[in-house]
Amino acid sequence: MPDPQVSHVRCCWCGEPLRRTGPTAFWMCWTPACYQRACVWALTVAERRADGTIGDRVHSWLFAPTPRQTEFYEQTRRTKYTLFGGAKAVAKSYAARWGLYRDCLRFPGLRCLLLRRTFGELEATHLLDMPGEAETLKLVGATFAKSDREFRLGRGSLIKAGHCETEADVSKHLSTQWDRIVFDELVTFECDMALAIMSCARAVKPDVIADGGALVWGVTNPGGRGAHWIKEFFVEHVVDSERFPAYDPSVWGAVLGTVEDNPYMEPGYRKTLENLPPILRRQWLYGDWEAFEGQFFDFASQRGGQPWHVADLGLVA
């Protein structure tokens, strides 16, 4: 094995730096327990013996998650509705797509919906990346039809990439059922719109039901029109009980990442985020769900160990 490259990013579990064996290899933590934990969610191609049988050794790696991405995948098996949130540049959207690819290979005929709010956003993100990822996965039968925005692989599994700009778009997505629904940049979706589409996450396949049923994933940074309801549902687990009397906090979960979780990002990117205006800096650098545009006080700012707006008036009760 060649001398490993060492990342500036450290494992969020054991604190050891992530390593890889070359510029095209995946960054992983090589501590045995951490390595095995991440490998559960990796995609590999096994070697094929001369007689045509499948061997025990890995021939090639298609995908290996970072520790934080691994935590997201683990959480999706504990909660029906799972948020991968936090700072920018954690590779959340990438993790969501590869999580769908993995599940499509596990379950024949899996039906997945991948949403952005507008077509322009969809075109500038997933529609740029999915063709190359289909090429990476061609050994397992992956194809991508850009005109239909459909990614197919495995035994009849489908990922439909779509958008949701208008009421007509909402109605279109309500007309079918999905085993997986992924909202990319969930903060761009209003609460009622998102919850209506989430109601279409329902499984009928016995193997999917046995594995936990249909799932909904949201990936996003803090900030935006939907930040309040997302924080309430996924992060704080405190919602309006009169409006949502059947809300069950046990089926809503979140994994929150930081800039320091992504070994593929250039080390200097943090400086870029540090130069943002205060509210954006708190949202995109620190993943702060308490920061939102239009707030009068900056409650994160402190003076003398207290929020700056708190004054001791010296009054005695």
C-alpha positions as CSV (number, residue, x, y, z in Angstrom):
1,M,0.0,0.0,0.0
2,P,1.4,3.5,-0.9
3,D,2.0,6.0,1.9
4,P,-1.3,7.5,2.9
5,Q,-2.3,11.1,2.4
6,V,-3.4,12.8,5.6
7,S,-6.3,15.3,5.7
8,H,-6.7,18.4,7.7
9,V,-10.1,17.0,8.7
10,R,-10.3,14.8,11.8
11,C,-12.8,12.0,12.5
12,C,-15.8,13.4,14.5
13,W,-15.8,10.1,16.5
14,C,-12.2,9.4,17.5
15,G,-10.3,12.6,16.6
16,E,-7.8,10.9,14.3
17,P,-7.1,12.6,10.9
18,L,-8.8,11.1,7.9
19,R,-6.5,9.3,5.4
20,R,-6.6,8.0,1.8
21,T,-4.2,6.1,-0.4
22,G,-4.2,8.4,-3.4
23,P,-5.8,11.4,-5.1
24,T,-8.8,9.4,-6.4
25,A,-9.3,7.3,-3.2
26,F,-11.9,8.1,-0.6
27,W,-11.0,9.9,2.6
28,M,-11.8,7.6,5.6
29,C,-10.9,7.2,9.2
30,W,-8.5,4.3,9.5
31,T,-9.2,3.6,13.2
32,P,-10.6,0.0,12.9
33,A,-13.9,0.7,14.6
34,C,-14.5,3.9,12.7
35,Y,-13.5,2.3,9.4
36,Q,-15.8,-0.7,9.9
37,R,-18.7,1.7,10.9
38,A,-18.3,3.7,7.6
39,C,-17.9,0.6,5.4
40,V,-21.4,-0.6,6.3
41,W,-22.6,2.2,4.0
42,A,-20.0,2.1,1.3
43,L,-20.5,0.8,-2.2
44,T,-17.9,-1.5,-3.6
45,V,-17.4,-3.9,-6.5
46,A,-16.1,-7.3,-5.4
47,E,-13.4,-9.1,-7.3
48,R,-14.4,-11.9,-9.7
49,R,-12.5,-15.1,-9.7
50,A,-11.2,-16.9,-12.8
51,D,-14.1,-19.3,-12.6
52,G,-16.6,-16.5,-12.6
53,T,-17.6,-16.6,-8.9
54,I,-17.5,-13.5,-6.7
55,G,-14.6,-13.3,-4.3
56,D,-14.3,-11.8,-0.8
57,R,-11.9,-9.0,-1.7
58,V,-12.9,-5.5,-3.0
59,H,-12.0,-4.9,-6.6
60,S,-12.9,-1.2,-6.6
61,W,-14.7,1.4,-4.5
62,L,-17.6,3.3,-5.9
63,F,-18.4,5.3,-2.8
64,A,-17.3,5.6,0.9
65,P,-19.0,8.1,3.3
66,T,-17.2,10.4,5.6
67,P,-17.9,9.9,9.4
68,R,-20.6,12.6,9.4
69,Q,-22.3,11.3,6.3
70,T,-22.2,7.9,8.0
71,E,-24.1,9.4,11.0
72,F,-26.7,10.7,8.6
73,Y,-27.2,7.2,7.1
74,E,-27.5,5.7,10.5
75,Q,-30.1,8.2,11.5
76,T,-32.2,7.4,8.5
77,R,-32.6,3.9,9.9
78,R,-33.9,5.3,13.2
79,T,-36.3,8.0,12.1
80,K,-38.8,8.2,9.2
81,Y,-38.1,11.9,8.7
82,T,-34.4,12.7,8.8
83,L,-32.6,16.1,8.4
84,F,-29.0,16.4,7.3
85,G,-28.4,20.0,8.2
86,G,-25.8,22.4,9.4
87,A,-23.1,24.4,7.8
88,K,-22.3,24.7,4.1
89,A,-19.8,22.4,2.3
90,V,-20.6,19.3,4.3
91,A,-21.5,17.4,1.1
92,K,-25.1,16.9,2.2
93,S,-26.7,16.7,-1.3
94,Y,-23.9,14.3,-2.4
95,A,-24.6,12.1,0.6
96,A,-28.3,12.1,-0.1
97,R,-27.9,11.0,-3.8
98,W,-25.5,8.2,-2.9
99,G,-27.8,7.1,-0.1
100,L,-30.5,6.8,-2.8
101,Y,-28.2,4.8,-5.1
102,R,-27.4,2.4,-2.3
103,D,-31.0,1.8,-1.4
104,C,-31.9,1.4,-5.1
105,L,-29.4,-1.4,-5.3
106,R,-30.8,-3.0,-2.1
107,F,-34.4,-3.0,-3.1
108,P,-35.8,-4.0,-6.5
109,G,-38.2,-1.5,-7.9
110,L,-37.6,1.2,-5.3
111,R,-39.2,4.5,-6.3
112,C,-37.5,7.7,-5.2
113,L,-38.3,11.4,-5.6
114,L,-35.5,13.9,-5.5
115,L,-36.7,17.5,-5.3
116,R,-35.4,21.1,-5.5
117,R,-37.7,24.0,-5.2
118,T,-37.1,25.4,-8.8
119,F,-36.1,23.9,-12.0
120,G,-33.2,26.2,-12.3
121,E,-31.8,25.0,-8.9
122,L,-32.3,21.4,-10.0
123,E,-30.6,22.0,-13.3
124,A,-27.6,23.7,-11.6
125,T,-27.1,20.9,-9.1
126,H,-28.3,17.3,-9.4
127,L,-28.8,17.4,-13.2
128,L,-25.1,18.3,-13.5
129,D,-23.9,15.5,-11.2
130,M,-26.1,12.6,-11.9
131,P,-24.9,11.8,-15.5
132,G,-21.3,11.4,-14.2
133,E,-22.5,9.3,-11.3
134,A,-24.4,7.1,-13.6
135,E,-21.2,6.5,-15.5
136,T,-19.5,5.5,-12.2
137,L,-22.3,3.1,-11.5
138,K,-22.6,1.6,-15.0
139,L,-21.1,-1.6,-13.7
140,V,-24.4,-2.1,-11.7
141,G,-26.6,-1.1,-14.6
142,A,-27.1,2.6,-13.9
143,T,-28.5,4.9,-16.7
144,F,-29.6,8.5,-16.6
145,A,-32.1,10.0,-19.0
146,K,-31.6,13.8,-18.8
147,S,-34.7,14.6,-20.9
148,D,-36.9,12.7,-18.4
149,R,-34.7,13.5,-15.4
150,E,-34.7,9.8,-14.4
151,F,-31.9,7.8,-12.9
152,R,-32.4,4.0,-13.1
153,L,-30.3,1.2,-11.7
154,G,-30.4,-2.1,-10.0
155,R,-33.5,-4.2,-10.7
156,G,-36.0,-1.7,-11.9
157,S,-35.3,1.0,-9.3
158,L,-36.0,4.7,-10.2
159,I,-34.9,8.1,-8.9
160,K,-37.1,10.9,-10.4
161,A,-35.6,14.3,-10.1
162,G,-38.2,17.1,-10.0
163,H,-39.0,20.6,-8.8
164,C,-41.9,22.2,-7.0
165,E,-42.4,25.9,-7.9
166,T,-46.2,26.1,-8.3
167,E,-49.4,24.6,-6.9
168,A,-49.6,22.6,-10.1
169,D,-46.2,21.1,-9.3
170,V,-47.4,20.2,-5.8
171,S,-50.5,18.5,-7.2
172,K,-48.3,16.5,-9.7
173,H,-46.2,15.1,-6.9
174,L,-49.3,14.2,-4.8
175,S,-50.6,11.9,-7.5
176,T,-48.2,9.0,-6.8
177,Q,-46.4,7.2,-3.9
178,W,-42.7,7.0,-3.2
179,D,-40.5,4.8,-1.1
180,R,-38.0,7.6,-0.7
181,I,-38.5,11.4,-0.9
182,V,-35.6,13.7,-0.6
183,F,-35.9,17.5,-0.3
184,D,-32.7,19.3,-1.2
185,E,-32.5,22.8,0.4
186,L,-35.5,22.0,2.5
187,V,-35.6,25.6,3.8
188,T,-36.9,26.8,0.4
189,F,-40.1,24.8,0.9
190,E,-43.0,26.1,3.0
191,C,-44.2,23.9,5.8
192,D,-47.7,23.0,4.3
193,M,-46.2,22.2,0.9
194,A,-43.5,20.0,2.3
195,L,-45.8,18.1,4.6
196,A,-48.3,17.5,1.8
197,I,-45.6,15.9,-0.4
198,M,-44.2,14.0,2.6
199,S,-47.6,12.3,2.9
200,C,-46.8,10.5,-0.4
201,A,-44.0,8.6,1.3
202,R,-45.7,5.2,1.7
203,A,-44.3,1.8,0.9
204,V,-46.2,-1.3,-0.3
205,K,-43.2,-3.6,-1.0
206,P,-42.8,-6.2,1.8
207,D,-39.0,-5.9,1.8
208,V,-39.1,-2.1,2.1
209,I,-41.7,-2.2,4.9
210,A,-39.7,-4.8,6.7
211,D,-36.6,-2.5,6.6
212,G,-38.5,0.4,8.1
213,G,-40.8,1.5,5.4
214,A,-40.9,4.7,3.3
215,L,-38.5,7.4,4.3
216,V,-38.2,11.2,3.9
217,W,-34.8,13.0,4.0
218,G,-34.2,16.7,4.0
219,V,-30.8,18.3,3.4
220,T,-30.3,22.0,4.0
221,N,-28.4,24.9,5.6
222,P,-30.1,27.1,8.2
223,G,-31.8,30.3,6.9
224,G,-34.6,30.7,4.4
225,R,-38.3,30.8,4.4
226,G,-38.7,27.3,5.9
227,A,-36.1,27.6,8.7
228,H,-38.5,28.0,11.5
229,W,-40.7,25.0,10.9
230,I,-37.7,22.8,10.1
231,K,-36.1,23.8,13.4
232,E,-39.3,23.0,15.2
233,F,-40.0,19.6,13.6
234,F,-36.5,18.2,13.2
235,V,-34.2,20.0,15.7
236,E,-36.2,21.2,18.7
237,H,-39.1,18.7,18.4
238,V,-41.6,21.3,19.7
239,V,-44.5,22.1,17.3
240,D,-47.9,23.7,17.7
241,S,-49.9,20.9,19.2
242,E,-53.2,22.4,18.1
243,R,-52.2,22.6,14.5
244,F,-50.3,19.3,14.5
245,P,-52.0,17.1,17.2
246,A,-50.5,13.8,15.8
247,Y,-46.9,15.0,15.7
248,D,-44.6,12.3,17.1
249,P,-41.1,13.6,17.9
250,S,-39.7,10.0,17.9
251,V,-39.9,9.8,14.1
252,W,-38.2,13.1,13.4
253,G,-34.4,13.3,13.7
254,A,-31.5,15.4,12.6
255,V,-27.7,15.2,12.0
256,L,-25.9,18.5,12.0
257,G,-22.6,18.9,10.2
258,T,-19.8,21.4,10.2
259,V,-17.3,22.8,7.7
260,E,-14.7,20.7,9.4
261,D,-16.5,17.5,8.4
262,N,-15.6,17.6,4.7
263,P,-12.1,16.5,3.7
264,Y,-12.7,17.1,0.0
265,M,-13.2,20.9,0.6
266,E,-10.1,23.1,0.2
267,P,-8.8,24.1,3.7
268,G,-9.1,27.8,2.9
269,Y,-12.9,27.7,2.3
270,R,-13.5,28.4,6.0
271,K,-12.0,31.9,5.5
272,T,-14.5,32.5,2.7
273,L,-17.4,31.8,5.1
274,E,-15.8,33.9,7.9
275,N,-16.0,36.9,5.5
276,L,-19.8,36.7,5.2
277,P,-22.2,39.2,6.8
278,P,-22.9,38.2,10.4
279,I,-26.3,36.4,9.9
280,L,-25.1,34.4,6.9
281,R,-21.8,33.6,8.7
282,R,-23.7,32.1,11.6
283,Q,-26.0,30.1,9.3
284,W,-23.4,28.9,6.8
285,L,-20.2,28.6,8.9
286,Y,-21.6,27.6,12.2
287,G,-24.9,26.0,11.1
288,D,-26.8,28.2,13.6
289,W,-30.6,27.6,13.5
290,E,-31.2,30.6,15.8
291,A,-29.9,33.1,13.1
292,F,-32.4,34.5,10.7
293,E,-32.7,37.6,8.6
294,G,-34.8,40.4,10.0
295,Q,-34.2,39.6,13.7
296,F,-33.7,42.8,15.8
297,F,-31.2,41.3,18.3
298,D,-28.2,39.2,17.6
299,F,-28.8,36.7,20.4
300,A,-25.5,34.9,19.8
301,S,-23.4,38.0,20.5
302,Q,-22.1,38.2,24.1
303,R,-20.5,40.8,26.3
304,G,-19.2,39.8,29.7
305,G,-20.5,36.3,29.4
306,Q,-24.1,37.5,28.7
307,P,-26.0,38.4,25.5
308,W,-25.1,42.0,24.7
309,H,-28.7,43.3,25.0
310,V,-29.0,42.1,28.7
311,A,-28.4,44.9,31.2
312,D,-28.2,44.5,35.0
313,L,-30.4,47.3,36.3
314,G,-29.4,46.6,39.9
315,L,-33.0,46.1,41.1
316,V,-33.7,44.0,44.1
317,A,-37.0,42.2,44.3
